[in-house]
């Protein structure tokens, strides 16, 4: 017995998730010299303050990598 299926191509749109219950965007900064990292936080200023404190204690640690976690929603385009 063979199964039948119908396929169609549709267009999708991708946007940042805006639902009230959606997780908030998170920020984390990591020192590229020693790989120490801030905690992941919703507030970028908290991660930035960590980096300023880290470079203050370690003046040669001047490079940082930011990791951002952002949630997205796919919807069918009409």
N, CA, C and O atoms as CSV, one atom per row, in Angstrom:
chain,resi,resn,atom,element,x,y,z
A,1,UNK,N,N,0.851,-1.165,0.000
A,1,UNK,CA,C,0.000,0.000,0.000
A,1,UNK,C,C,0.904,1.238,0.000
A,1,UNK,O,O,1.905,1.286,0.714
A,2,UNK,N,N,0.546,2.211,-0.790
A,2,UNK,CA,C,1.333,3.436,-0.836
A,2,UNK,C,C,0.544,4.577,-0.192
A,2,UNK,O,O,-0.686,4.616,-0.233
A,3,UNK,N,N,1.289,5.489,0.395
A,3,UNK,CA,C,0.655,6.647,1.046
A,3,UNK,C,C,0.736,7.843,0.115
A,3,UNK,O,O,1.707,8.004,-0.625
A,4,UNK,N,N,-0.265,8.659,0.156
A,4,UNK,CA,C,-0.273,9.878,-0.647
A,4,UNK,C,C,-0.005,11.062,0.266
A,4,UNK,O,O,-0.416,11.084,1.427
A,5,UNK,N,N,0.682,12.027,-0.276
A,5,UNK,CA,C,0.890,13.262,0.485
A,5,UNK,C,C,0.869,14.433,-0.483
A,5,UNK,O,O,1.222,14.309,-1.656
A,6,UNK,N,N,0.454,15.548,0.034
A,6,UNK,CA,C,0.435,16.778,-0.746
A,6,UNK,C,C,1.412,17.742,-0.092
A,6,UNK,O,O,1.392,17.950,1.122
A,7,UNK,N,N,2.258,18.319,-0.913
A,7,UNK,CA,C,3.232,19.281,-0.380
A,7,UNK,C,C,2.992,20.622,-1.062
A,7,UNK,O,O,2.618,20.682,-2.233
A,8,UNK,N,N,3.208,21.671,-0.327
A,8,UNK,CA,C,3.146,22.999,-0.914
A,8,UNK,C,C,4.252,23.834,-0.286
A,8,UNK,O,O,4.650,23.601,0.855
A,9,UNK,N,N,4.727,24.779,-1.020
A,9,UNK,CA,C,5.760,25.657,-0.516
A,9,UNK,C,C,5.093,26.901,0.055
A,9,UNK,O,O,4.190,27.479,-0.550
A,10,UNK,N,N,5.557,27.294,1.226
A,10,UNK,CA,C,4.988,28.474,1.886
A,10,UNK,C,C,6.129,29.389,2.323
A,10,UNK,O,O,7.270,28.956,2.484
A,11,UNK,N,N,5.798,30.639,2.507
A,11,UNK,CA,C,6.772,31.618,2.971
A,11,UNK,C,C,6.638,31.789,4.478
A,11,UNK,O,O,5.530,31.818,5.014
A,12,UNK,N,N,7.750,31.900,5.137
A,12,UNK,CA,C,7.804,32.108,6.578
A,12,UNK,C,C,8.479,33.434,6.882
A,12,UNK,O,O,9.311,33.913,6.111
A,13,UNK,N,N,8.117,34.015,8.000
A,13,UNK,CA,C,8.745,35.225,8.507
A,13,UNK,C,C,9.318,34.910,9.881
A,13,UNK,O,O,8.697,34.207,10.678
A,14,UNK,N,N,10.504,35.435,10.149
A,14,UNK,CA,C,11.159,35.212,11.443
A,14,UNK,C,C,11.335,36.562,12.134
A,14,UNK,O,O,11.909,37.494,11.571
A,15,UNK,N,N,10.825,36.651,13.377
A,15,UNK,CA,C,10.910,37.900,14.152
A,15,UNK,C,C,11.284,37.563,15.586
A,15,UNK,O,O,11.050,36.444,16.044
A,16,UNK,N,N,11.864,38.527,16.301
A,16,UNK,CA,C,12.109,38.281,17.732
A,16,UNK,C,C,10.799,37.949,18.441
A,16,UNK,O,O,9.751,38.517,18.132
A,17,UNK,N,N,10.870,37.040,19.376
A,17,UNK,CA,C,9.681,36.631,20.147
A,17,UNK,C,C,9.235,37.789,21.031
A,17,UNK,O,O,10.036,38.363,21.770
A,18,UNK,N,N,7.944,38.130,20.949
A,18,UNK,CA,C,7.422,39.258,21.724
A,18,UNK,C,C,6.304,38.860,22.683
A,18,UNK,O,O,5.734,39.717,23.359
A,19,UNK,N,N,5.990,37.586,22.748
A,19,UNK,CA,C,4.922,37.147,23.653
A,19,UNK,C,C,5.294,37.489,25.094
A,19,UNK,O,O,6.461,37.380,25.469
A,20,UNK,N,N,4.326,37.899,25.901
A,20,UNK,CA,C,4.623,38.286,27.288
A,20,UNK,C,C,5.321,37.184,28.082
A,20,UNK,O,O,6.124,37.479,28.967
A,21,UNK,N,N,5.031,35.935,27.784
A,21,UNK,CA,C,5.630,34.829,28.533
A,21,UNK,C,C,6.973,34.369,27.954
A,21,UNK,O,O,7.583,33.436,28.477
A,22,UNK,N,N,7.434,35.015,26.883
A,22,UNK,CA,C,8.695,34.620,26.245
A,22,UNK,C,C,9.886,34.928,27.153
A,22,UNK,O,O,9.867,35.917,27.886
A,23,UNK,N,N,10.911,34.095,27.108
A,23,UNK,CA,C,12.121,34.389,27.887
A,23,UNK,C,C,12.749,35.702,27.409
A,23,UNK,O,O,12.648,36.062,26.236
A,24,UNK,N,N,13.385,36.393,28.316
A,24,UNK,CA,C,14.036,37.662,28.014
A,24,UNK,C,C,15.403,37.415,27.389
A,24,UNK,O,O,16.047,36.405,27.671
A,25,UNK,N,N,15.844,38.344,26.538
A,25,UNK,CA,C,17.172,38.262,25.949
A,25,UNK,C,C,18.214,38.265,27.072
A,25,UNK,O,O,18.080,39.003,28.049
A,26,UNK,N,N,19.253,37.434,26.924
A,26,UNK,CA,C,20.288,37.308,27.943
A,26,UNK,C,C,21.639,37.742,27.373
A,26,UNK,O,O,21.910,37.552,26.188
A,27,UNK,N,N,22.490,38.331,28.232
A,27,UNK,CA,C,23.819,38.797,27.841
A,27,UNK,C,C,24.861,38.153,28.747
A,27,UNK,O,O,24.645,37.990,29.947
A,28,UNK,N,N,25.984,37.794,28.157
A,28,UNK,CA,C,27.117,37.275,28.931
A,28,UNK,C,C,28.393,37.773,28.262
A,28,UNK,O,O,28.507,37.732,27.038
A,29,UNK,N,N,29.350,38.242,29.056
A,29,UNK,CA,C,30.643,38.671,28.532
A,29,UNK,C,C,31.714,37.715,29.023
A,29,UNK,O,O,31.704,37.286,30.177
A,30,UNK,N,N,32.645,37.386,28.123
A,30,UNK,CA,C,33.732,36.473,28.461
A,30,UNK,C,C,35.055,37.131,28.098
A,30,UNK,O,O,35.203,37.691,27.012
A,31,UNK,N,N,36.016,37.057,29.018
A,31,UNK,CA,C,37.362,37.566,28.781
A,31,UNK,C,C,38.049,36.643,27.767
A,31,UNK,O,O,38.085,35.429,27.967
A,32,UNK,N,N,38.590,37.202,26.691
A,32,UNK,CA,C,39.256,36.375,25.685
A,32,UNK,C,C,40.687,36.024,26.081
A,32,UNK,O,O,41.342,35.246,25.388
A,33,UNK,N,N,41.182,36.584,27.185
A,33,UNK,CA,C,42.522,36.262,27.662
A,33,UNK,C,C,42.499,35.036,28.564
A,33,UNK,O,O,43.258,34.092,28.344
A,34,UNK,N,N,41.625,35.040,29.591
A,34,UNK,CA,C,41.623,33.947,30.570
A,34,UNK,C,C,40.340,33.116,30.537
A,34,UNK,O,O,40.226,32.119,31.250
A,35,UNK,N,N,39.375,33.526,29.708
A,35,UNK,CA,C,38.093,32.841,29.527
A,35,UNK,C,C,37.161,32.918,30.736
A,35,UNK,O,O,36.153,32.211,30.774
A,36,UNK,N,N,37.472,33.753,31.719
A,36,UNK,CA,C,36.533,34.015,32.809
A,36,UNK,C,C,35.312,34.701,32.204
A,36,UNK,O,O,35.432,35.389,31.190
A,37,UNK,N,N,34.138,34.523,32.813
A,37,UNK,CA,C,32.918,35.080,32.223
A,37,UNK,C,C,31.980,35.612,33.295
A,37,UNK,O,O,31.965,35.144,34.433
A,38,UNK,N,N,31.212,36.591,32.897
A,38,UNK,CA,C,30.143,37.089,33.751
A,38,UNK,C,C,29.047,36.035,33.798
A,38,UNK,O,O,29.061,35.071,33.032
A,39,UNK,N,N,28.112,36.226,34.692
A,39,UNK,CA,C,26.909,35.395,34.687
A,39,UNK,C,C,26.026,35.855,33.532
A,39,UNK,O,O,26.094,37.015,33.125
A,40,UNK,N,N,25.211,34.969,33.007
A,40,UNK,CA,C,24.224,35.365,32.009
A,40,UNK,C,C,23.172,36.206,32.722
A,40,UNK,O,O,22.668,35.820,33.777
A,41,UNK,N,N,22.846,37.349,32.143
A,41,UNK,CA,C,21.932,38.283,32.788
A,41,UNK,C,C,21.048,38.980,31.760
A,41,UNK,O,O,21.450,39.182,30.614
A,42,UNK,N,N,19.854,39.339,32.179
A,42,UNK,CA,C,18.953,40.093,31.309
A,42,UNK,C,C,19.452,41.518,31.098
A,42,UNK,O,O,19.151,42.138,30.078
A,43,UNK,N,N,20.208,42.035,32.052
A,43,UNK,CA,C,20.661,43.422,32.032
A,43,UNK,C,C,22.090,43.512,31.514
A,43,UNK,O,O,23.022,43.064,32.182
A,44,UNK,N,N,22.270,44.094,30.316
A,44,UNK,CA,C,23.617,44.212,29.757
A,44,UNK,C,C,24.544,44.977,30.690
A,44,UNK,O,O,25.726,44.649,30.788
A,45,UNK,N,N,24.028,45.984,31.373
A,45,UNK,CA,C,24.866,46.795,32.258
A,45,UNK,C,C,25.514,45.944,33.350
A,45,UNK,O,O,26.640,46.230,33.758
A,46,UNK,N,N,24.839,44.923,33.824
A,46,UNK,CA,C,25.402,44.031,34.841
A,46,UNK,C,C,26.596,43.277,34.270
A,46,UNK,O,O,27.625,43.163,34.935
A,47,UNK,N,N,26.475,42.761,33.054
A,47,UNK,CA,C,27.590,42.065,32.402
A,47,UNK,C,C,28.725,43.049,32.129
A,47,UNK,O,O,29.896,42.714,32.311
A,48,UNK,N,N,28.387,44.248,31.699
A,48,UNK,CA,C,29.415,45.264,31.426
A,48,UNK,C,C,30.153,45.646,32.699
A,48,UNK,O,O,31.373,45.813,32.680
A,49,UNK,N,N,29.434,45.788,33.803
A,49,UNK,CA,C,30.086,46.107,35.078
A,49,UNK,C,C,31.073,45.017,35.475
A,49,UNK,O,O,32.145,45.300,36.009
A,50,UNK,N,N,30.696,43.755,35.205
A,50,UNK,CA,C,31.610,42.652,35.488
A,50,UNK,C,C,32.904,42.827,34.684
A,50,UNK,O,O,33.997,42.655,35.223
A,51,UNK,N,N,32.780,43.169,33.393
A,51,UNK,CA,C,33.954,43.336,32.533
A,51,UNK,C,C,34.836,44.483,33.021
A,51,UNK,O,O,36.061,44.363,33.008
A,52,UNK,N,N,34.233,45.593,33.452
A,52,UNK,CA,C,35.033,46.698,33.988
A,52,UNK,C,C,35.782,46.279,35.249
A,52,UNK,O,O,36.943,46.644,35.435
A,53,UNK,N,N,35.121,45.516,36.113
A,53,UNK,CA,C,35.786,45.009,37.311
A,53,UNK,C,C,36.912,44.050,36.967
A,53,UNK,O,O,37.975,44.081,37.587
A,54,UNK,N,N,36.678,43.204,35.983
A,54,UNK,CA,C,37.685,42.221,35.584
A,54,UNK,C,C,38.927,42.901,35.012
A,54,UNK,O,O,40.049,42.562,35.387
A,55,UNK,N,N,38.732,43.851,34.110
A,55,UNK,CA,C,39.888,44.552,33.537
A,55,UNK,C,C,40.584,45.403,34.598
A,55,UNK,O,O,41.794,45.616,34.519
A,56,UNK,N,N,39.833,45.894,35.593
A,56,UNK,CA,C,40.456,46.650,36.688
A,56,UNK,C,C,41.395,45.781,37.506
A,56,UNK,O,O,42.442,46.250,37.951
A,57,UNK,N,N,41.036,44.524,37.710
A,57,UNK,CA,C,41.889,43.591,38.450
A,57,UNK,C,C,42.967,42.966,37.580
A,57,UNK,O,O,43.980,42.483,38.085
A,58,UNK,N,N,42.744,42.977,36.252
A,58,UNK,CA,C,43.663,42.339,35.296
A,58,UNK,C,C,43.854,43.272,34.103
A,58,UNK,O,O,43.251,43.051,33.053
A,59,UNK,N,N,44.690,44.323,34.242
A,59,UNK,CA,C,44.795,45.351,33.192
A,59,UNK,C,C,45.191,44.838,31.805
A,59,UNK,O,O,44.922,45.508,30.808
A,60,UNK,N,N,45.811,43.689,31.724
A,60,UNK,CA,C,46.201,43.175,30.404
A,60,UNK,C,C,45.057,42.397,29.725
A,60,UNK,O,O,45.193,41.989,28.571
A,61,UNK,N,N,43.945,42.191,30.424
A,61,UNK,CA,C,42.798,41.453,29.867
A,61,UNK,C,C,41.834,42.442,29.223
A,61,UNK,O,O,40.850,42.851,29.840
A,62,UNK,N,N,42.118,42.823,27.987
A,62,UNK,CA,C,41.379,43.910,27.347
A,62,UNK,C,C,40.376,43.461,26.291
A,62,UNK,O,O,39.635,44.293,25.767
A,63,UNK,N,N,40.333,42.184,25.966
A,63,UNK,CA,C,39.402,41.695,24.943
A,63,UNK,C,C,38.258,40.903,25.563
A,63,UNK,O,O,38.473,40.111,26.481
A,64,UNK,N,N,37.042,41.117,25.063
A,64,UNK,CA,C,35.851,40.444,25.588
A,64,UNK,C,C,34.952,39.993,24.445
A,64,UNK,O,O,34.872,40.643,23.402
A,65,UNK,N,N,34.291,38.888,24.655
A,65,UNK,CA,C,33.343,38.331,23.688
A,65,UNK,C,C,31.951,38.354,24.333
A,65,UNK,O,O,31.775,37.924,25.473
A,66,UNK,N,N,30.986,38.858,23.595
A,66,UNK,CA,C,29.619,38.862,24.117
A,66,UNK,C,C,28.839,37.693,23.513
A,66,UNK,O,O,28.910,37.439,22.311
A,67,UNK,N,N,28.107,36.999,24.353
A,67,UNK,CA,C,27.161,35.979,23.905
A,67,UNK,C,C,25.770,36.491,24.236
A,67,UNK,O,O,25.468,36.812,25.386
A,68,UNK,N,N,24.930,36.563,23.219
A,68,UNK,CA,C,23.555,37.029,23.394
A,68,UNK,C,C,22.632,35.861,23.073
A,68,UNK,O,O,22.777,35.204,22.042
A,69,UNK,N,N,21.690,35.613,23.960
A,69,UNK,CA,C,20.663,34.609,23.709
A,69,UNK,C,C,19.352,35.355,23.500
A,69,UNK,O,O,18.846,36.022,24.402
A,70,UNK,N,N,18.821,35.228,22.304
A,70,UNK,CA,C,17.580,35.909,21.945
A,70,UNK,C,C,16.639,34.856,21.375
A,70,UNK,O,O,17.074,33.971,20.639
A,71,UNK,N,N,15.385,34.940,21.699
A,71,UNK,CA,C,14.403,33.964,21.255
A,71,UNK,C,C,13.629,34.520,20.064
A,71,UNK,O,O,13.315,35.710,20.019
A,72,UNK,N,N,13.326,33.654,19.103
A,72,UNK,CA,C,12.713,34.056,17.846
A,72,UNK,C,C,11.429,33.272,17.610
A,72,UNK,O,O,11.238,32.197,18.178
A,73,UNK,N,N,10.560,33.808,16.779
A,73,UNK,CA,C,9.279,33.188,16.439
A,73,UNK,C,C,9.146,33.138,14.919
A,73,UNK,O,O,9.360,34.141,14.237
A,74,UNK,N,N,8.793,31.971,14.397
A,74,UNK,CA,C,8.527,31.788,12.965
A,74,UNK,C,C,7.006,31.830,12.757
A,74,UNK,O,O,6.263,31.176,13.488
A,75,UNK,N,N,6.554,32.583,11.780
A,75,UNK,CA,C,5.126,32.636,11.452
A,75,UNK,C,C,4.954,32.526,9.930
A,75,UNK,O,O,5.803,32.961,9.151
A,76,UNK,N,N,3.848,31.942,9.552
A,76,UNK,CA,C,3.536,31.883,8.118
A,76,UNK,C,C,3.262,33.287,7.599
A,76,UNK,O,O,2.586,34.083,8.250
A,77,UNK,N,N,3.793,33.577,6.425
A,77,UNK,CA,C,3.535,34.857,5.784
A,77,UNK,C,C,2.311,34.694,4.903
A,77,UNK,O,O,2.208,33.733,4.141
A,78,UNK,N,N,1.386,35.635,5.009
A,78,UNK,CA,C,0.152,35.551,4.188
A,78,UNK,C,C,0.472,35.801,2.736
A,78,UNK,O,O,-0.425,35.774,1.893
